[in-house]
Amino acid sequence: MTTMVFFQFFQAWNSRSEIQSVFRINPLSNLFLFYSMIAAFFAQLAVLYVPALQWVFKTEPLTEMEWVNVGAITVTIIIAVEIDKWIRRRWLLKI
């Protein structure tokens, strides 16, 4: 579940522009998205680490290695979208 949540975080972050790199866009350019993602991140942590929410959602805390795996897997969406944006920029220059 956490992997899917982080894929969505990164995809939302990437979707702020179809051609401009996520690394060139000011993180505060969309304050609603910025604060929403912070709130969603803390909600995800709560689901994983607050005992009452663990019971409701049937979750267990993640180990450090599981967090590393989640990060390594979900960062691939940034790489894939950055490649797509690079191709789009090159295609637009040819027009």
MOHURA-V911464 format. One record per pair of residues at least 6 apart in sequence whose ideal C-beta (glycine too) atoms are under 6 Angstrom apart, sorted by the first residue. I is the first residue (numbers start at 0). J is the second residue. D is the distance in whole Angstrom. If there is no record, write none. Layout:
BEGIN
i=[I/I]
j=[J/J]
d=[D/D]
END
This chain:
BEGIN
i=[1/2/2/4/5/5/6/6/8/9/9/9/10/12/13/13/15/16/18/18/18/27/45/46/46/46/47/47/48]
j=[69/69/72/43/69/73/73/76/36/73/76/77/76/21/21/80/24/24/84/87/88/33/52/52/56/58/58/60/60]
d=[5/5/6/5/6/4/5/6/6/6/5/5/6/6/5/4/6/6/6/5/5/6/5/5/5/6/5/6/6]
END
